[in-house]
Amino acid sequence: MKEVDYIIVGCGLASIAFCEELRGNNKTFVVFDNNSQKSSIVAAGLYNPVILKRFSEVWKAKEQLNLAALLYSNIEKELDITVDYKLRILRRFTSIQEQNKWFSASDKPSLEPFLSTQLVKNTNLAIDAPFGFGEVQHAGRLDTETLITNYKQFLKRINCFEEVTFEHQNIMFELGSIHYNGIKSQHIVFAEGFGVKENSYFKTIPLTGSKGEILTIKAPDLKIDYAIKSSVFVIPLGDDLYNVGSTYNNDDKSNTPTESAKEELISKLKTFLKCDFEVVSHIAGVRPTVKDRRPLIGRHPKYNNLYVLNGLGTRGVMIAPYVAKALYNFIEKGELLDAEIDVNRFL
């Protein structure tokens, strides 16, 4: 029988961050994933410390950014890849009133490091922005597809990956440990994203799920090396390609792209993009969202060696390293979870 410290179910951003915590602390583990969950793979990957709709700070933004920068840098070195691209984000203003709200927000101590006080004037004829932009600092884009694809290959090379469906009914509890299909483990961490709805141990947690759809367009005349946030995001990928997103659908829980979402994104894009473009791809995935916009982290109320690491929503790139470390410290060091992310706030 193979013995490990941890079994991890799922291999998205949350799982990868937790794997790195385990590797950094010399813990043994095996990851199960069947490629059914697409939210991390199809994510636009944009990260920023500001909620740009309301000009307010993301929860624990500084702590999240510091941990994320270190984690992704370490992975880049380990796997010899590049996934973390520093990127300016320009928030398009629609009125003088929005400009004033921006500059008022930039005076707040918590936002001062992230909101530039310099108005950025628009000089690009392909963009309609008569009121200019505000610049978000300390932002970037994580290439989530490259990260996850390469990390799975890495796990396979070190014999820590099982590309099969995890069968929850096959878990056996014996004398403080867990037996599962020939593996003995001390703990299981479920990082399944919206797939947790098929998990008999945690299916009742209040994970609502929000489907998001993203377009990739080719726009040779746009020529920008920064991201734009307006009614939609426009994110440069290189070679005149840009991601455009995203939609929010709380009813449809499939990973199938829809024509209605495509039309919505194109319609919003055309409100400020004045050059020709071609849609070259269209993808969709269901984000694991929670009604209070906080993750769901913690221990099962009955089975002490089962844990959940989920509910990262639209900000998985930034928050995954933070919650992975919090869960590890909770399990191994007995540190209390922040009440705002503890799953017990609902259980």
Solvent accessible surface area in square Angstrom, and as a share of the most:
residue,aa,sasa,rsa
1,M,142,0.63
2,K,90,0.38
3,E,121,0.54
4,V,13,0.07
5,D,42,0.22
6,Y,0,0.00
7,I,0,0.00
8,I,0,0.00
9,V,9,0.05
10,G,9,0.08
11,C,7,0.04
12,G,18,0.17
13,L,12,0.06
14,A,12,0.09
15,S,0,0.00
16,I,1,0.01
17,A,2,0.02
18,F,0,0.00
19,C,0,0.00
20,E,25,0.11
21,E,27,0.12
22,L,0,0.00
23,R,75,0.28
24,G,64,0.61
25,N,61,0.32
26,N,139,0.71
27,K,59,0.25
28,T,74,0.43
29,F,8,0.03
30,V,0,0.00
31,V,0,0.00
32,F,9,0.04
33,D,19,0.10
34,N,62,0.32
35,N,56,0.29
36,S,52,0.34
37,Q,72,0.32
38,K,74,0.32
39,S,22,0.14
40,S,21,0.14
41,I,51,0.26
42,V,18,0.11
43,A,38,0.30
44,A,25,0.20
45,G,5,0.04
46,L,27,0.14
47,Y,17,0.06
48,N,9,0.05
49,P,0,0.00
50,V,0,0.00
51,I,42,0.21
52,L,9,0.04
53,K,168,0.71
54,R,142,0.52
55,F,12,0.05
56,S,37,0.24
57,E,53,0.24
58,V,6,0.04
59,W,39,0.14
60,K,61,0.26
61,A,0,0.00
62,K,96,0.41
63,E,80,0.36
64,Q,2,0.01
65,L,24,0.12
66,N,107,0.55
67,L,43,0.21
68,A,5,0.04
69,A,49,0.38
70,L,109,0.54
71,L,21,0.10
72,Y,5,0.02
73,S,38,0.25
74,N,69,0.35
75,I,1,0.01
76,E,36,0.16
77,K,157,0.67
78,E,93,0.42
79,L,22,0.11
80,D,132,0.68
81,I,32,0.16
82,T,76,0.44
83,V,0,0.00
84,D,23,0.12
85,Y,88,0.33
86,K,141,0.60
87,L,25,0.12
88,R,99,0.36
89,I,0,0.00
90,L,3,0.01
91,R,22,0.08
92,R,27,0.10
93,F,0,0.00
94,T,76,0.44
95,S,29,0.19
96,I,90,0.46
97,Q,118,0.53
98,E,36,0.16
99,Q,22,0.10
100,N,85,0.44
101,K,129,0.55
102,W,0,0.00
103,F,59,0.25
104,S,71,0.46
105,A,6,0.04
106,S,3,0.02
107,D,115,0.59
108,K,110,0.47
109,P,117,0.74
110,S,47,0.30
111,L,3,0.01
112,E,103,0.46
113,P,41,0.26
114,F,6,0.03
115,L,3,0.02
116,S,14,0.09
117,T,79,0.46
118,Q,128,0.57
119,L,69,0.34
120,V,35,0.20
121,K,158,0.67
122,N,44,0.22
123,T,129,0.75
124,N,30,0.15
125,L,176,0.87
126,A,9,0.07
127,I,6,0.03
128,D,52,0.27
129,A,6,0.05
130,P,101,0.64
131,F,71,0.30
132,G,3,0.03
133,F,2,0.01
134,G,1,0.01
135,E,32,0.14
136,V,1,0.01
137,Q,72,0.32
138,H,117,0.52
139,A,5,0.04
140,G,0,0.00
141,R,29,0.11
142,L,1,0.01
143,D,34,0.18
144,T,4,0.02
145,E,101,0.45
146,T,44,0.26
147,L,0,0.00
148,I,3,0.01
149,T,61,0.35
150,N,39,0.20
151,Y,2,0.01
152,K,29,0.12
153,Q,87,0.38
154,F,14,0.06
155,L,0,0.00
156,K,95,0.40
157,R,158,0.58
158,I,69,0.35
159,N,120,0.61
160,C,21,0.12
161,F,21,0.09
162,E,69,0.31
163,E,84,0.38
164,V,76,0.44
165,T,69,0.40
166,F,12,0.05
167,E,66,0.30
168,H,21,0.10
169,Q,138,0.61
170,N,57,0.29
171,I,14,0.07
172,M,111,0.50
173,F,73,0.30
174,E,67,0.30
175,L,188,0.94
176,G,63,0.60
177,S,7,0.04
178,I,0,0.00
179,H,37,0.16
180,Y,3,0.01
181,N,98,0.50
182,G,42,0.41
183,I,14,0.07
184,K,61,0.26
185,S,0,0.00
186,Q,76,0.34
187,H,37,0.17
188,I,0,0.00
189,V,0,0.00
190,F,0,0.00
191,A,8,0.07
192,E,17,0.08
193,G,14,0.14
194,F,32,0.13
195,G,13,0.13
196,V,0,0.00
197,K,68,0.29
198,E,141,0.63
199,N,0,0.00
200,S,72,0.47
201,Y,44,0.17
202,F,3,0.01
203,K,104,0.44
204,T,112,0.65
205,I,2,0.01
206,P,38,0.24
207,L,4,0.02
208,T,69,0.40
209,G,0,0.00
210,S,6,0.04
211,K,1,0.00
212,G,5,0.05
213,E,5,0.02
214,I,10,0.05
215,L,0,0.00
216,T,21,0.12
217,I,0,0.00
218,K,75,0.32
219,A,0,0.00
220,P,64,0.40
221,D,98,0.51
222,L,1,0.00
223,K,137,0.58
224,I,14,0.07
225,D,113,0.59
226,Y,30,0.11
227,A,0,0.00
228,I,1,0.00
229,K,43,0.18
230,S,14,0.09
231,S,58,0.37
232,V,4,0.02
233,F,42,0.17
234,V,1,0.00
235,I,1,0.01
236,P,17,0.11
237,L,60,0.30
238,G,40,0.39
239,D,125,0.65
240,D,38,0.20
241,L,55,0.27
242,Y,7,0.03
243,N,23,0.12
244,V,0,0.00
245,G,5,0.05
246,S,34,0.22
247,T,7,0.04
248,Y,145,0.55
249,N,61,0.31
250,N,102,0.52
251,D,129,0.67
252,D,42,0.22
253,K,79,0.33
254,S,45,0.29
255,N,59,0.30
256,T,84,0.49
257,P,55,0.35
258,T,43,0.25
259,E,111,0.50
260,S,80,0.52
261,A,8,0.06
262,K,55,0.23
263,E,104,0.47
264,E,70,0.32
265,L,1,0.01
266,I,37,0.19
267,S,69,0.44
268,K,75,0.32
269,L,0,0.00
270,K,115,0.49
271,T,77,0.45
272,F,0,0.00
273,L,7,0.04
274,K,116,0.49
275,C,18,0.11
276,D,124,0.64
277,F,43,0.18
278,E,106,0.47
279,V,40,0.23
280,V,70,0.40
281,S,48,0.31
282,H,40,0.18
283,I,71,0.36
284,A,5,0.04
285,G,2,0.02
286,V,8,0.04
287,R,26,0.10
288,P,14,0.09
289,T,23,0.13
290,V,9,0.05
291,K,148,0.63
292,D,59,0.30
293,R,190,0.69
294,R,58,0.21
295,P,3,0.02
296,L,0,0.00
297,I,0,0.00
298,G,0,0.00
299,R,75,0.27
300,H,21,0.09
301,P,93,0.59
302,K,143,0.61
303,Y,59,0.22
304,N,106,0.54
305,N,20,0.10
306,L,0,0.00
307,Y,4,0.01
308,V,0,0.00
309,L,1,0.01
310,N,2,0.01
311,G,4,0.04
312,L,20,0.10
313,G,20,0.19
314,T,76,0.44
315,R,74,0.27
316,G,9,0.09
317,V,10,0.06
318,M,2,0.01
319,I,14,0.07
320,A,0,0.00
321,P,7,0.04
322,Y,36,0.14
323,V,0,0.00
324,A,0,0.00
325,K,70,0.30
326,A,25,0.19
327,L,0,0.00
328,Y,8,0.03
329,N,24,0.13
330,F,32,0.13
331,I,24,0.12
332,E,63,0.28
333,K,128,0.54
334,G,57,0.54
335,E,87,0.39
336,L,169,0.84
337,L,17,0.09
338,D,48,0.25
339,A,79,0.61
340,E,78,0.35
341,I,0,0.00
342,D,27,0.14
343,V,0,0.00
344,N,82,0.42
345,R,75,0.27
346,F,65,0.27
347,L,91,0.45
